[in-house]
């Protein structure tokens, strides 16, 4: 628990940078699972600063993003492809071929194949070393909405009403928010070797309490992280306010 999200984000970026550098020193890749949304933006800004000012290289980084709205054109204002390029990829030296983001343009009947292929790509890279997460007010991680079980894999999902309400301002109205998304599954996320979940602000306090202190349940999919051996939950004081 940090006094504010600024201090927390800088610390998370530092730890991630140390991991990337250690792997580079060993001649190994660093396989990162990445999130979008408001929670990780300051982490990405700090990583860009570390690249520009302190020589942090992303040449050994392979990335897999958690999710993308469906359908979604990559050049749309709200696409997660665009988000990742704007906040991180356009400003660092990651190899374009090492970037993986679920494809919001494929036909619905090809999403199942796409999901299997995405999971194969993660396995072929050696599995995710370091997974960054936010948490939605519904208890989602990725876009694994209530009802998502611990064995769920990369797939098409219907977004919860609350999630669409929370995204409304990005889309200039809830009616414009896509009804579906492609997301890594809870099972996919649980296979990452190290998980870091970020939550800021009083709006997250209730779901953070359920995440940390509630029983693991499909109705709050993030609670399955309690079964994971290496999770850091990084909070500001407001998000931690309801913890006992
Ligand atoms: C985004 C993602 C989502 C967000 C969550 C919180 O890639 O997977 O789970 O992390 O909706 O969003 P923010 O950070 O905007 O509160």
Boltz pocket constraint, residues with backbone or C-beta under 6 A from the ligand:
constraints:
  - pocket:
      binder: B
      contacts: [[A, 34], [A, 35], [A, 36], [A, 37], [A, 38], [A, 39], [A, 40], [A, 66], [A, 67], [A, 133], [A, 134], [A, 135], [A, 136], [A, 137], [A, 140], [A, 141], [A, 142], [A, 143]]
      max_distance: 6.0
